[in-house]
Amino acid sequence: MRRLVKPLVLTALAACCGAAFAATVDQVPHGKLPRWAVPESYSLSFKVDPAQKQFSGATTIKVELKQASDHIWLHGQDLEVSKVSVTDAAGKTHTAKYVEAAPKEGVVRVDFGETLKPQELTLRFDYTAPLNMQLQGLYKVSHEGVPYAMTQMEPISARYAFPGFDEPDFKTPFDISLTIPQNEEGVANTKQVKEVPAGDGWKTLTFSTTKPLPTYLVAFGVGPWDIVAGPDISPDAYRATPLQLRGIAAKGEGHRMQHVLSETPSIIHALEDYYAFGYPWDKLDLLAAPDFAAGAMENAGLVTFRDWLLLLDPDSPARYVRSSFNVNAHELAHQWTGDTVTTAWWNDIWLNEAFATWMQQKVTMKVHPEYRADLDRVRGAQYAMDNDSLVTARKIRQPITGNGDIATAFDSITYQKGAGVLGMFEGYVGEKTFRNGMRQYIQDHKFSTATADDLVDSIAKAADKGENFKQAFKSFLNQPGVPYVQTQLMQKDGQTVLKLSQSRYLPIGSKGNANHVWGVPVCVRYGTADGSKVNCELLEKTHGTLALPGASAGTWVMPNANASGYYRFSMDKNDLARLGDQISHLTDAEQLAYADAAEASFHHGDIDAGDLLAALKPLTASRVREVATAPMSSFAWINRHLASTDAQRNALDAWAKSAYLPRMELLGYHRKAGEPDGDSLLRSTLAGFLALDVKLPQVRAELLKQGDAALKRKADGHLKLDAADPDLLDSALAVAVQEHGKSAVDALIAELPKTSDPAQRNAMLSGLSAVEDPALAEQVRNFALNKQVKVGEMAALLRGSRETRTQRDAMWKWAVGHYDQIVARTGSFAGGRLPSLMGGGGCSQAEADRLQAFFKTRAKDVTGAERGLAQTAEQTVLCAALKDKQDPEAILH
């Protein structure tokens, strides 16, 4: 009977539902698309008017069909496809059907209507789509009320802009054309090669064919842009012709691009020298985006940035000037590692991001050694270690099980841990050897894709290393966690020896398994009669020893020489104290490693708050900003979570006052003509810490003077924001908000929509986020949902006002009540950060429980939220465990 029913059912379906388009049943690919249909090239045509809500497009894809099939799988999301045609190799055109097979993931099936044999096919899609409002795909933004359209395709948002194979290893050439209003400008990945009229008030721009790219690197922008010519980047040994450089900014802002354009040639030349490979694209545009979800994006030939990173003036805050150079160097490094050589799949996104982070630091050290990128590397690795200490931490090479894993792969593990691991193995094999391996890696995989194995093999071959080296390298890629190297000095056969053991570092309260083993290149600096020496050993097992030839009696040991290792170390209190006595003999980077070791011991439950503050105090005397300020985060945690009596608070105030107030008073509260930018940065850091964390009255009084001056109105009705020191404006406004309350909050809320200057906007957002009054905090949060606040600015307001449990409870109540509005504005792009945005900063089991309960049924509906929930909840529980372990009276010791 069953066999007789099936033909009858199919006949009925054919009669009522057009069964000519019923494709052969196979499983919807929620992960990778099948490889039996592969794109060979794209032709993308868009008609875009940023003033409208929608755009239209025509996408033509040449596809190699490798097996007989009546359908193919690809990606498309929120596209209204009006027509699909398939032209076979014989030139016959078939009408096809576009089926949204998995709308949430953006997976589409194209049904041919008949089975086609293996051949080259040409697919054409005609469609319309909304200009995205959540900073994904082709999205709409405004500057001073004027609309613009631009793109952000990474990681998987190209499917919002055009149908295609939206995965990184499908690299093909692209032809792009833009039909746009006659009075607007269009830019794309490559040079414009043609412009023709396209009807009343329209024109069509055509751009040169790209070299092979994945869909996530396709980029273009439409609007009344200022297009500013930069200096051509001169030819060199690796590039025979000058490289055209331009700055792209919203109308009226182009003149502020000159600084970044003047710095860019030195970055390109440094990268070409390192890779021995010329810049690969036909031009270079840097675009200042009026609103942007990421910090910047390495689109080939058209790099996009948050506007404050590119729009600089002579009096711009020093941290913006440094960040501009560093982020530019990072994105331009991607033109080789990411764009020329692309990760084959998202589990290896570190091949893009870790290399760009690591390479940026090398470029910065070469061009601007005073920026101390060597210390940024150490601090970045230590920041990653905090995340990596969680049981919920990702591996560098995390398996991808769905779109959520892709969206949350762009974190400190990928960027800073990856860069730290690269730096560690570079130090192990030598800088020149590592560079040779990198050069060969680029040559072997140029304009194609690569995997971690390809990279490790290339480095191993250059270093003449075997499987032990490869396994050591991969031990950091294929398992999560931070190695915890325990050290013990001992005498053996008349020699001083350092006994080593390793496990996984886990803070107190963690439920993780510490029994992990890595191949750790351990390098140790130790005291000798004439100074110090360094000796290294590859620790591949749980236990090992390291000889210290020439060690002096009662020697001191720094178990992470030059802070080049991605690991934490522990030693007993006496050895740690002896190391602390040698602070002046350690390099700046080693002093940061010492600070991390002390903090790690505290979070491990081995020392109390008083011991930690005593261990960190010597660092505050350093003349190096990064070292001197390293204790601030630990102080802030102790101050926030442990101090509850006047005696405890007074003890902490005295510690901070003696450590930092003399330096603050020496620097003064205004930038001096010709002073090093390091002084400006230190002034900003000290002022914010002493006024807002410690709340020293004398510092707050000085900043309040500047805040009051900034809140006065000029004749045109605008606030006099330039009356404050530009490096202190954010802290000055924060103090004014805390002291004056509603009048200051109202003034800033009224001013923000009238101000386009990104640095001033950021300072006002920072000031508003410092509000302490409960009613005003709610007013600020409500304002965050207002369209006058850019989508990319929302988090700056919502992350404030959560230092105390009472403030966090108020934030939680508000966030739960406005959950749908938050998700509607931020969208899936920010899903991984959503639990932290709502409930981050907690320090009790109850806060972790309410977070878990709320998101139990919701996390699966927001891409990336499940991982964000797991990590935020674990951080909250660990904070509570550390707080419970500590005796607040230890602060008084």
Buried (B, 14 or more C-beta within 10 A) or exposed (E): EEEEEEEEEEEEEEEEEEEEBBBEEEEEBEBEBBEBBBBBBBBBBBBBBBBBEEBBBBBBBBBEBEEEBBBBBBBBBBBEBEEBBBBBEEEEEBEBBBBBBBEEBBBBBBBBBEEBEBEEBBBBBBBEBBBBBBBBBBBBBBBEEBBBBBBBBBBBBBBBBBBBBBBBBBBBBBBBBBBBBEEBBBBBBBBBEEEEEBEEEBBBBBBBBBBBBBBBBBBBBBBBBBBBEBBEBEEBEBBEEEBBBBBBBBBEBBEBBBBBBEBBBBBBBBBBBBBBBBBBBBBBBBBBBBBBBBEBBBBBBBBBBBBBBBBBBEEBBBBBBBBBBBBBBBBBBBBBBBBBBBBBBBBBBBBBBBBBBBBBBBBBBBBBEEBBBBBBBBBBBBBBBBBBBBBBBBBBBBEBEBBBBBBBBBBBBBBBBBBBBBBBBBBBBEEEBBBBBBBBBBBEBBBBBBBBEBBBBBBBEBBEBEEEBBBBBBBBBBBBBBBBBBBBBEEEEEEBBBBBBBBBBBBBBBEBEEEBBBBBBBBBBBBBEEEBBEBBBBBBEEEBBBBBEBBBEEBBBBBBBBBBBBBBBBBBEEBBBBBBEBBEBBBBBBBBBBBBBBBBBBBBBBBBBBBBBBBBBBBBEBEBBBBBBBBBBBBBBBBBBBBEEEEBBEBBBEBBBEBBBEBBEEBEBEBEEEBEBBBBBBBBBBBBBBBBBBBBEEBBEBBBBBBBBBBEEEEEEEBEBBBBBBBBBBBBBBBBBBBBBEEBBEBBBEBBBEBBBBBBBBBBBBBBBBBBBEEBBBBBBBBBBEEEBBBBBBBBBBBBBBBEBEBBBBBBEBBEEBBEEBBEBBBBBBBBBBBBBBBBBBBBBEBBEBBBEBBEEBBEEBBBBBBBBBBBBBBBBBBBBBBEBBEBBBBBE
